[in-house]
Amino acid sequence: MLEVSQSQAQHLVLDVQGLRSRRPCRSVLDVVRRVHNVQIDTISVVSRSHDLTVFNRFPKYSEGEVWREERAGRLFEYWSHAMCLLPVQSFPFYAWIMERMSEAKKGWQVEWGVKNKETIESVLEHVKAKGPTASSDIGTREQKSDGWWDWKKEKLALEYLLVTGRLLVAYREGFQKYYDLTERVLPPAIPSEPMAIDEIPEYVVDTVFRSIGLGDYRDLKTYMGGLPFRETWGGRQLVESTLKEHIGSTVEQVTVEGHKDPLYVHKAYADALTGSGPDTSSEPVMLLSPFDNIVRERHYPRWLWTFDYKIECYTPVNQRKYGYYALPILDGSALAGRVDAKVHRDKGLLELKSLYIEFDSLKDDDGAARFAGGLERFAKFHGCSEIELHSVMPRGLRKRYCEVISSLM
């Protein structure tokens, strides 16, 4: 069994994920293929999560570029751990999930589908006849919806047909989805048939650990969504048994300093795990999306970085500790703090409502300079020429941070 330090584990994950890597991502496709799924999100107080996740791995990225890849048929969107952009080569696996969803016997979607067969068939016929269709193209709001984000029936029908595999999103315009028949969206070279059930366990194990590098049974439960875990294993005992069966072929078992439970590394990265990792001590910080692949599941940054992270936009205002949309700060290989940021696009202003420095590496002049370097890059990506900093914790660091931020303008 491999034995490694916490630092070696962190370096490997950041390398595999393309955040601090000897093999930097060179395109949008490179990013998505490397991490497998990039979460799509609507919150836009800063650049939306899918844009920020790609930008942090591919610095030449421009906002909205992911949609060009979707329109070209190189990416598609579907439910993974959430609604995500996915490599089109992974479609057969998700076609299996679509098949499972269409055969489901219970759940809110199933109940809605049974009650609204006429609407579903009417919407499907419209798409067949008219081609790419936005929800604004059909139906009217006649009454309050009985679920699914208070959508009108036709929008619910489009989403139902997406979830069950009869439609895909052909492209987006202004963030609005345009749906079309799956057979008209999926490139001819991509198999449309669902993956065979006996191939699912190996595919999930290989994809999760190839994407994240290092983890445990919880990552098989969360990284690609709960349905594959439930349908394939159902519980920890069976998934642990599967992982042990794959030792030597797909994964290797590893112990990480300070952790009593065994972890697993993809076999392709086992040799790299025991190395020292790239020197990132002088690299500018990165401000990560709250839905970035290394922080979106709370257990992962907690065990690997002892960084307890929870997005608070869904938390009542009086219960928030760090702010509405606090971005984790990646300094070198450490999650070293968080900043509650907001972009005022009409003013070209980046507002830092509160900055929390939680790691000693950011408490000296060099650390402040690395933060300023990363902040400048972040501001330019958002088209901001002005930066405002309000509160800083610990308070004694406010003067230092105000000075380095002032030097950027």
Secondary structure, DSSP 8 states (H G I E B T S, - for coil): -EEE-HHHHHHHHHHHTTSS-SS---SHHHHHHHHS-EE-----SSS-HHHHHHHTT-TT--TTHHHHHHHTTSEEEEESSSEEEEEGGGHHHHHHHHHHHHH--SSHHHHHHHHTHHHHHHHHHHHHHH-SB-GGGS----S--SSTTT--HHHHHHHHHHHTTSEEEEEEETTEEEEEEHHHHS-TTS--S---GGGHHHHHHHHHHHHHSEE-HHHHHHTT-HHHHHHHT-SHHHHHHHHHHTBTTTEEEEEETT--S-EEEEGGGHHHHTS-----TTS--EE--TT-TTTSSTHHHHHHH-------TTS-GGG-SS-TTEEEEEETTEEEEEEEEEEETTTTEEEEEEEEE-SGGGSSHHHHHHHHHHHHHHHHHTT--EEEEEEEESGGGHHHHHHHHHTT-
